[in-house]
């Protein structure tokens, strides 16, 4: 059997001894309550309201739930290994990269001409992690929203890329409001990969996964200078007939430049 149970409770033993249904019953006891608890935490706790948040809750809930059974003298096994011990080991392996934070990326030149040539006119960095340096400008802040549209710009204020940033505990932004419900920029700050505060006017390293638009067959979709989707922020660099590629950024990491 893949799963097993040891208990002095006769009713539970009778269920367990039932072919097929017994194994299903043990499987449900091992996993379902912890999974439902993780969904509940994801729904109620803002810090858990994403896929990684659910995983964080689950890697604690699974071994903790099964360890609780051992204290209640009901011992659950997977592959003849105590469920709490096996799932706890998996949680450590799975949880380390999650709690470690987002990984750094390859540092690329951060002037607008290089960004236009390296990222917009090419696709060689597709699905890779890269790093640019610059200043984050929040361009669409709403008091009731928890995700904001931003630009990364260089020292001259020239556009480099668009991305979205959330309000959370790290790799994010913490926005304070004035009494009139406007942004209090002097007391707002970004949060780096360790949760440390960075003033909004400081230069940072921004690392992200870059994902280019592709067709279902995996072919890249070239756009042209005349295309209605053309990014007007590069109007001084792009020439008529130039092709470029649209991309999105994911898994943002923010680091203070030392």
C-alpha positions, 0 to 999 in steps of 0.5 A: 500500500502507498498509504497506511495507518496505525491506530487503536480506534476500531471504527477507523481500522474497520474503514481502513480494512475496506478494499480501495475505500480504506486507502482512499480514506487514509489519503483524504485524512493526510491531504484534504484538511491541509489543502482546504486550510491552505485555500482558506488562508489564501482567501483570507490573508493578503500575503497568501493571495497568489500561487506562491502564497498558497504553496507557502501555506501548504508546506506548513499545513501538510506536515503540521496536520499530520504531526497533530495526528501522531500526538493524537495517537493516530499514525499516518504513513506514506510509503511506510514513512511517517506522513509528517516526516515525509511531508516535512522533508518535502516542505523544506526542499520546496520551501527553501527557494520560495522563502529565499526570494526571487533570484538575481538575473543577468545585468544588461545595459540600462540606457534607452538605446541599449534596452530598445536594441537588446529587449525590444528588437530581439528575443534572445532573452525570452523566458530568462531573468535579466536585471536593469538599473533605474528609477521606478516611477508609479504612473497609475496609482489608485487609493483602492488598488493594490497593484500599480502600473510603473515605468522604469526610467534612467537618470534622464527620465527616459523610458526603459520598460513597463511593469506592474508592482504590488503592495506586499511585504517585499519586492513591492511598494508600501504606499502611505496616504495623506489625509486627502487620500493622495499618495504621501510620496515622502513617507512611501517606499519600495521594499527590496528582496529582503523587505528593506525600505528604499525611498521612492526617489532612489535608483534600484536594480530591477530583476524580472523574467521576460516573456515575449508574445508568441503564437500557439505554435511558439512563433514570435509576433513582430510588430512595426513602427506603424503598428497601433501597439507601438510603444510611443516611449521609444518614438525618438529611437524607432524608425519607420519600418523597424520591427519590435516584440512585445513582452511582459515581466514576471517575478519582480525582484528589487535590490538597492544599489550599494 
